[in-house]
């Protein structure tokens, strides 16, 4: 009989840029979700596994919910988040922060959270930031969420308290996931998807507001060549030629900068020399394939 431990499925939900992906990465002490200043960096529910002597937590990082859904991509993202919340969960972490006032977007998320019939913990992120404080907007949350904890995902404040609270809600059962079988350490992404996410993160990092969040990335081929060199062929897809020009940059400066950053991160991760062939193409209809 397999050993019984504390184990369960825990979803993170919150508005865009509330810090869910940073929280998840730093809880696991490894990068499993990409982060950037742009909203909707996370586009699909991502599962990652945390384990210690107490048991196993399967975290599900949901995309941030849009208040308005003006395009096909944002509608698809909202639908995926709702589907995740409707599936079997043991616990919900509702992540907020006081650096932005409440809005219709937050109201929409709160409405979704209220309908989920599982234990909930209110996680107040960015507690280390004191320059802007809209805590008064969220005062009534204290009545709705008796369990709450202030954390700093970036500084790793109060992670021990948060983990204790999570494990207290999980049932005694067998492990839900054999983490040794996951494609990436602790994560449910295959290699191509993981690398394409790293490319997309660097695009967001270097282009900031110049290129819209609707940019997409694909890895077409991964091949190990002579002396263990890893050859990767990827492409960046954008919706208009003007964005393509920005992504390439004068004399190819921007695409080289993005490619170099991706290559360095991957070489550190796999401890191999990486050759990355990266191209940019325009496809105004790529969102229609979602």
N, C-alpha and C positions, 0 to 999 in steps of 0.2 A: 504493500500500500504506500502510495506517495505521501510525503510529509505534508501535514496541514499547516498552513501559514496564513498570516493576514494578507489578503490579496483582493484586488477589485479594480473597477474601471472608474476613472475620475476625469470629468470633462472640465476644460477651462473655457469660459465664455466672457465676452466683454466687447466694448466698442473698439474700432480700429485705433491702433497706436497706444493702447492702454498698457502695453508691456507684457502681454501673455507669452510671446515667443522668447523674450529675454528671460522671463521667469522660468520657463521650461528649460531653456539651455543651462541656466545657472543652477537649477535644482539637480540636473543630471550631471553637471560639471563637464559637459561636452556639448558640442554644437549639433543640434538636431533640427532646429528651425531657423530659417533665415530671418534677419531683422533689417529694418531700414527706417528712415524717417517718413517714408511714404505710407499712406493708408493702404490697407488690403495687401500687405506683403504676403501674408499667409492666404492661400487660395483654396485649400482643401483641408479637411480634417486629417491631422497628422498624429499617429500613435507613437509614443515613446515609452520605454520601460525604465522605471526606477526600482532598484533593489537594494536592500540592506538586511541586517540580521533580523529585522522585524517582519519582513515580507516583501511583497511585490506590488507596485502601483503601475497600472497601465494608464498613462496620461493621454488624453485626447485633446490636442490643441485645435480649437475650431477657429475658422476665419472670423475676423471682426465683422460685426453686423452693420450694414449700411442703413442709415435712416431713409435715404432715397435710393431708388434703383433705376437710374436713368439709362443703363445699358444692359446688354445680355450678360456680361461678365458679373456685374454686381448682383443681378437677379440670381444667377447660378450659385454664387457664393452664399447668399442668404439662404437659399434652398438647402444647400449642403449642411449649413450650420443647424438649421431646423431639423433636418433628418437625423443628424447626430444626437441632438437633444431628445428626440423621440425614441431613440434606441435604448437598450438596456444600460443603465448607469448605476453605480453605487453611491456616487457623490458628485456634486456640482460645485466648482469654484467660480464664483462670480467676481471677476476682477474689475475694479474701478480705480480711479485716482482723483485726487482733489485739485489737479493742476488745470483742469478745464471745467467750465460750468456744465450743469446738466443741460440736455437738449432733447429734441424729438428722437434722436438716435438712441440716447440712453433710455428714454421711455419705452421705445420699441423693444430693447433688450430686456428691460425689467419685466415687460409683459410676457415675454417668452419664458423668462426664468420662473415667474410666478406659476406657470402652468406645469412645470416639471415637478413631479411628485417624488423627489428624492431629497435626502439631507443636503443642505447648502451651507457653504462657508463664504462669507463676504471677505474678499482679499483686497485690502486697500494698498495699492502699489504706489511707488514713488514717494514714500513717506519721508525720504531724505530731502525732498525738494520743498523749500519753504517760500520761494519767491512768489508763487501764486497759490492761493488757497481758497477753494470754493466749497469747503466742507459743509457750510450752512445749507447748500443746495441738496445735500445728501443726508441731512439730519434725521429724516423720517426712516431711513434705512436701518437705523438702530433698533426700531421696533419690528421691522420685517425680518432682520437677520440677527438673531441672538448670538450666533457664533461669528466672530469676525476677528481679523488679525491685520495689523499694519506691517507691511514689508517694504523692502527696497530690493527689487529684482537685480538691479545693477550692483548694489553693494552687498547683496546676500544677507540682508538684515532679517532676523526672526525666521529664518528657514527652518530651524529646529522646532520652533513652536508650530509652524504651519504643518510640517510633516507629522508631528505628534497628533495634531488635530485630525489630519487625514486618516492615519492608521487607526485612530479610535473608532472611525466609522466603517472600516472594512471588515467583512466577515472572515471567519476561519475557513479556509478551503485550500485546495491544491493550487499550484501556480497556474495562472491563466495563459502565460506565454513562455515558450522555451526561448529565452533571449539569445542562446547560442545559434539559433537558426535564423535570426534576423539578418537582412542583407547588409545593413550598416549597424554598428554597435548601438544597440538599444532603440533602433528606429525601423519603421515598417516601409521604407522607401528602397526601391532597387537602385542600382548604381547610376543608371542613366538619369533617373528622376532627381536623385540627390545632387548630381553634378549640375544638372540644368538649373536647380534651385540656387546653387552657389553662383552660377553665372548671372542669374536674375538679380540676386542680391547685389552683386558688384555693379550691375547696370544702374540700379536704384541709388547706390552709394555715390557714384561718380556723376550721374546726370541730374540728380535732385529733381527740381520742378521743371526742368527743360523738356523731359520726355514723360508722357503720361504713364500711369500705373498699368495701362492695358498692354504694355510690352510683354511678349512671351518668349520663352527660351526652350530649345530642344537640343538633346544630345543624340546625334544620329549613329555614332559609332564609337566604341571603346575597344582598343586593340593593344595587346602587349607585343612589343617588337624586340629587336635585338638588344641585348644587355639589360633587359627588364624595363626599357623605356615604355611608358604608357602613352599611346597616341589617342587623342580624343578629338572628334569632329563634332562641333556644335554650331548652332545658329541662333541669332536673335531675330525675332519677328516683331515688326511694328506696323502700325496702321496707316502711316503716311510717309511719303518720300522725304518730307522736311525733317521728320524724326530720324529717318535712316541716315540723313546727312549729319545730324547731330551725333548719332551713335558712332559713326565712322570718324568724324572729326577731321580737321584740316590735316592733310597728309597722313591720315590714318591714326592720328594721335589718340583719340578717345578709345577706339577699338583695341589698340595696342595696350593702353592703360588698363582697360577692363580685363583683357586676356592675361596680362602679366599678374594682376592681383589674383585671378582665379588659379592660374598655374602655381603661384607660390603657396596658396592655401592648400591645394591638392597635393603638392609635393610634400608638405609638412604632414598631411593626413596619411598618405600612403607610403611615405619614405621611399619614393621612387622618383626618377626624372620624368617629367611630364611634358609632352609636346601637345599644344592646343591649337587646332585650326578653327578659327571663329569667324563666321560671316554674318552679314546683316541682310535681311530681305524685307520687302514691303508686302503685306497681305491685309487689306482693309477688312477682310471677311473672316479672319481666323477665329473670332469669338463665336461665330455661328456653328462651329464644330463642337462647342461645349454641350 
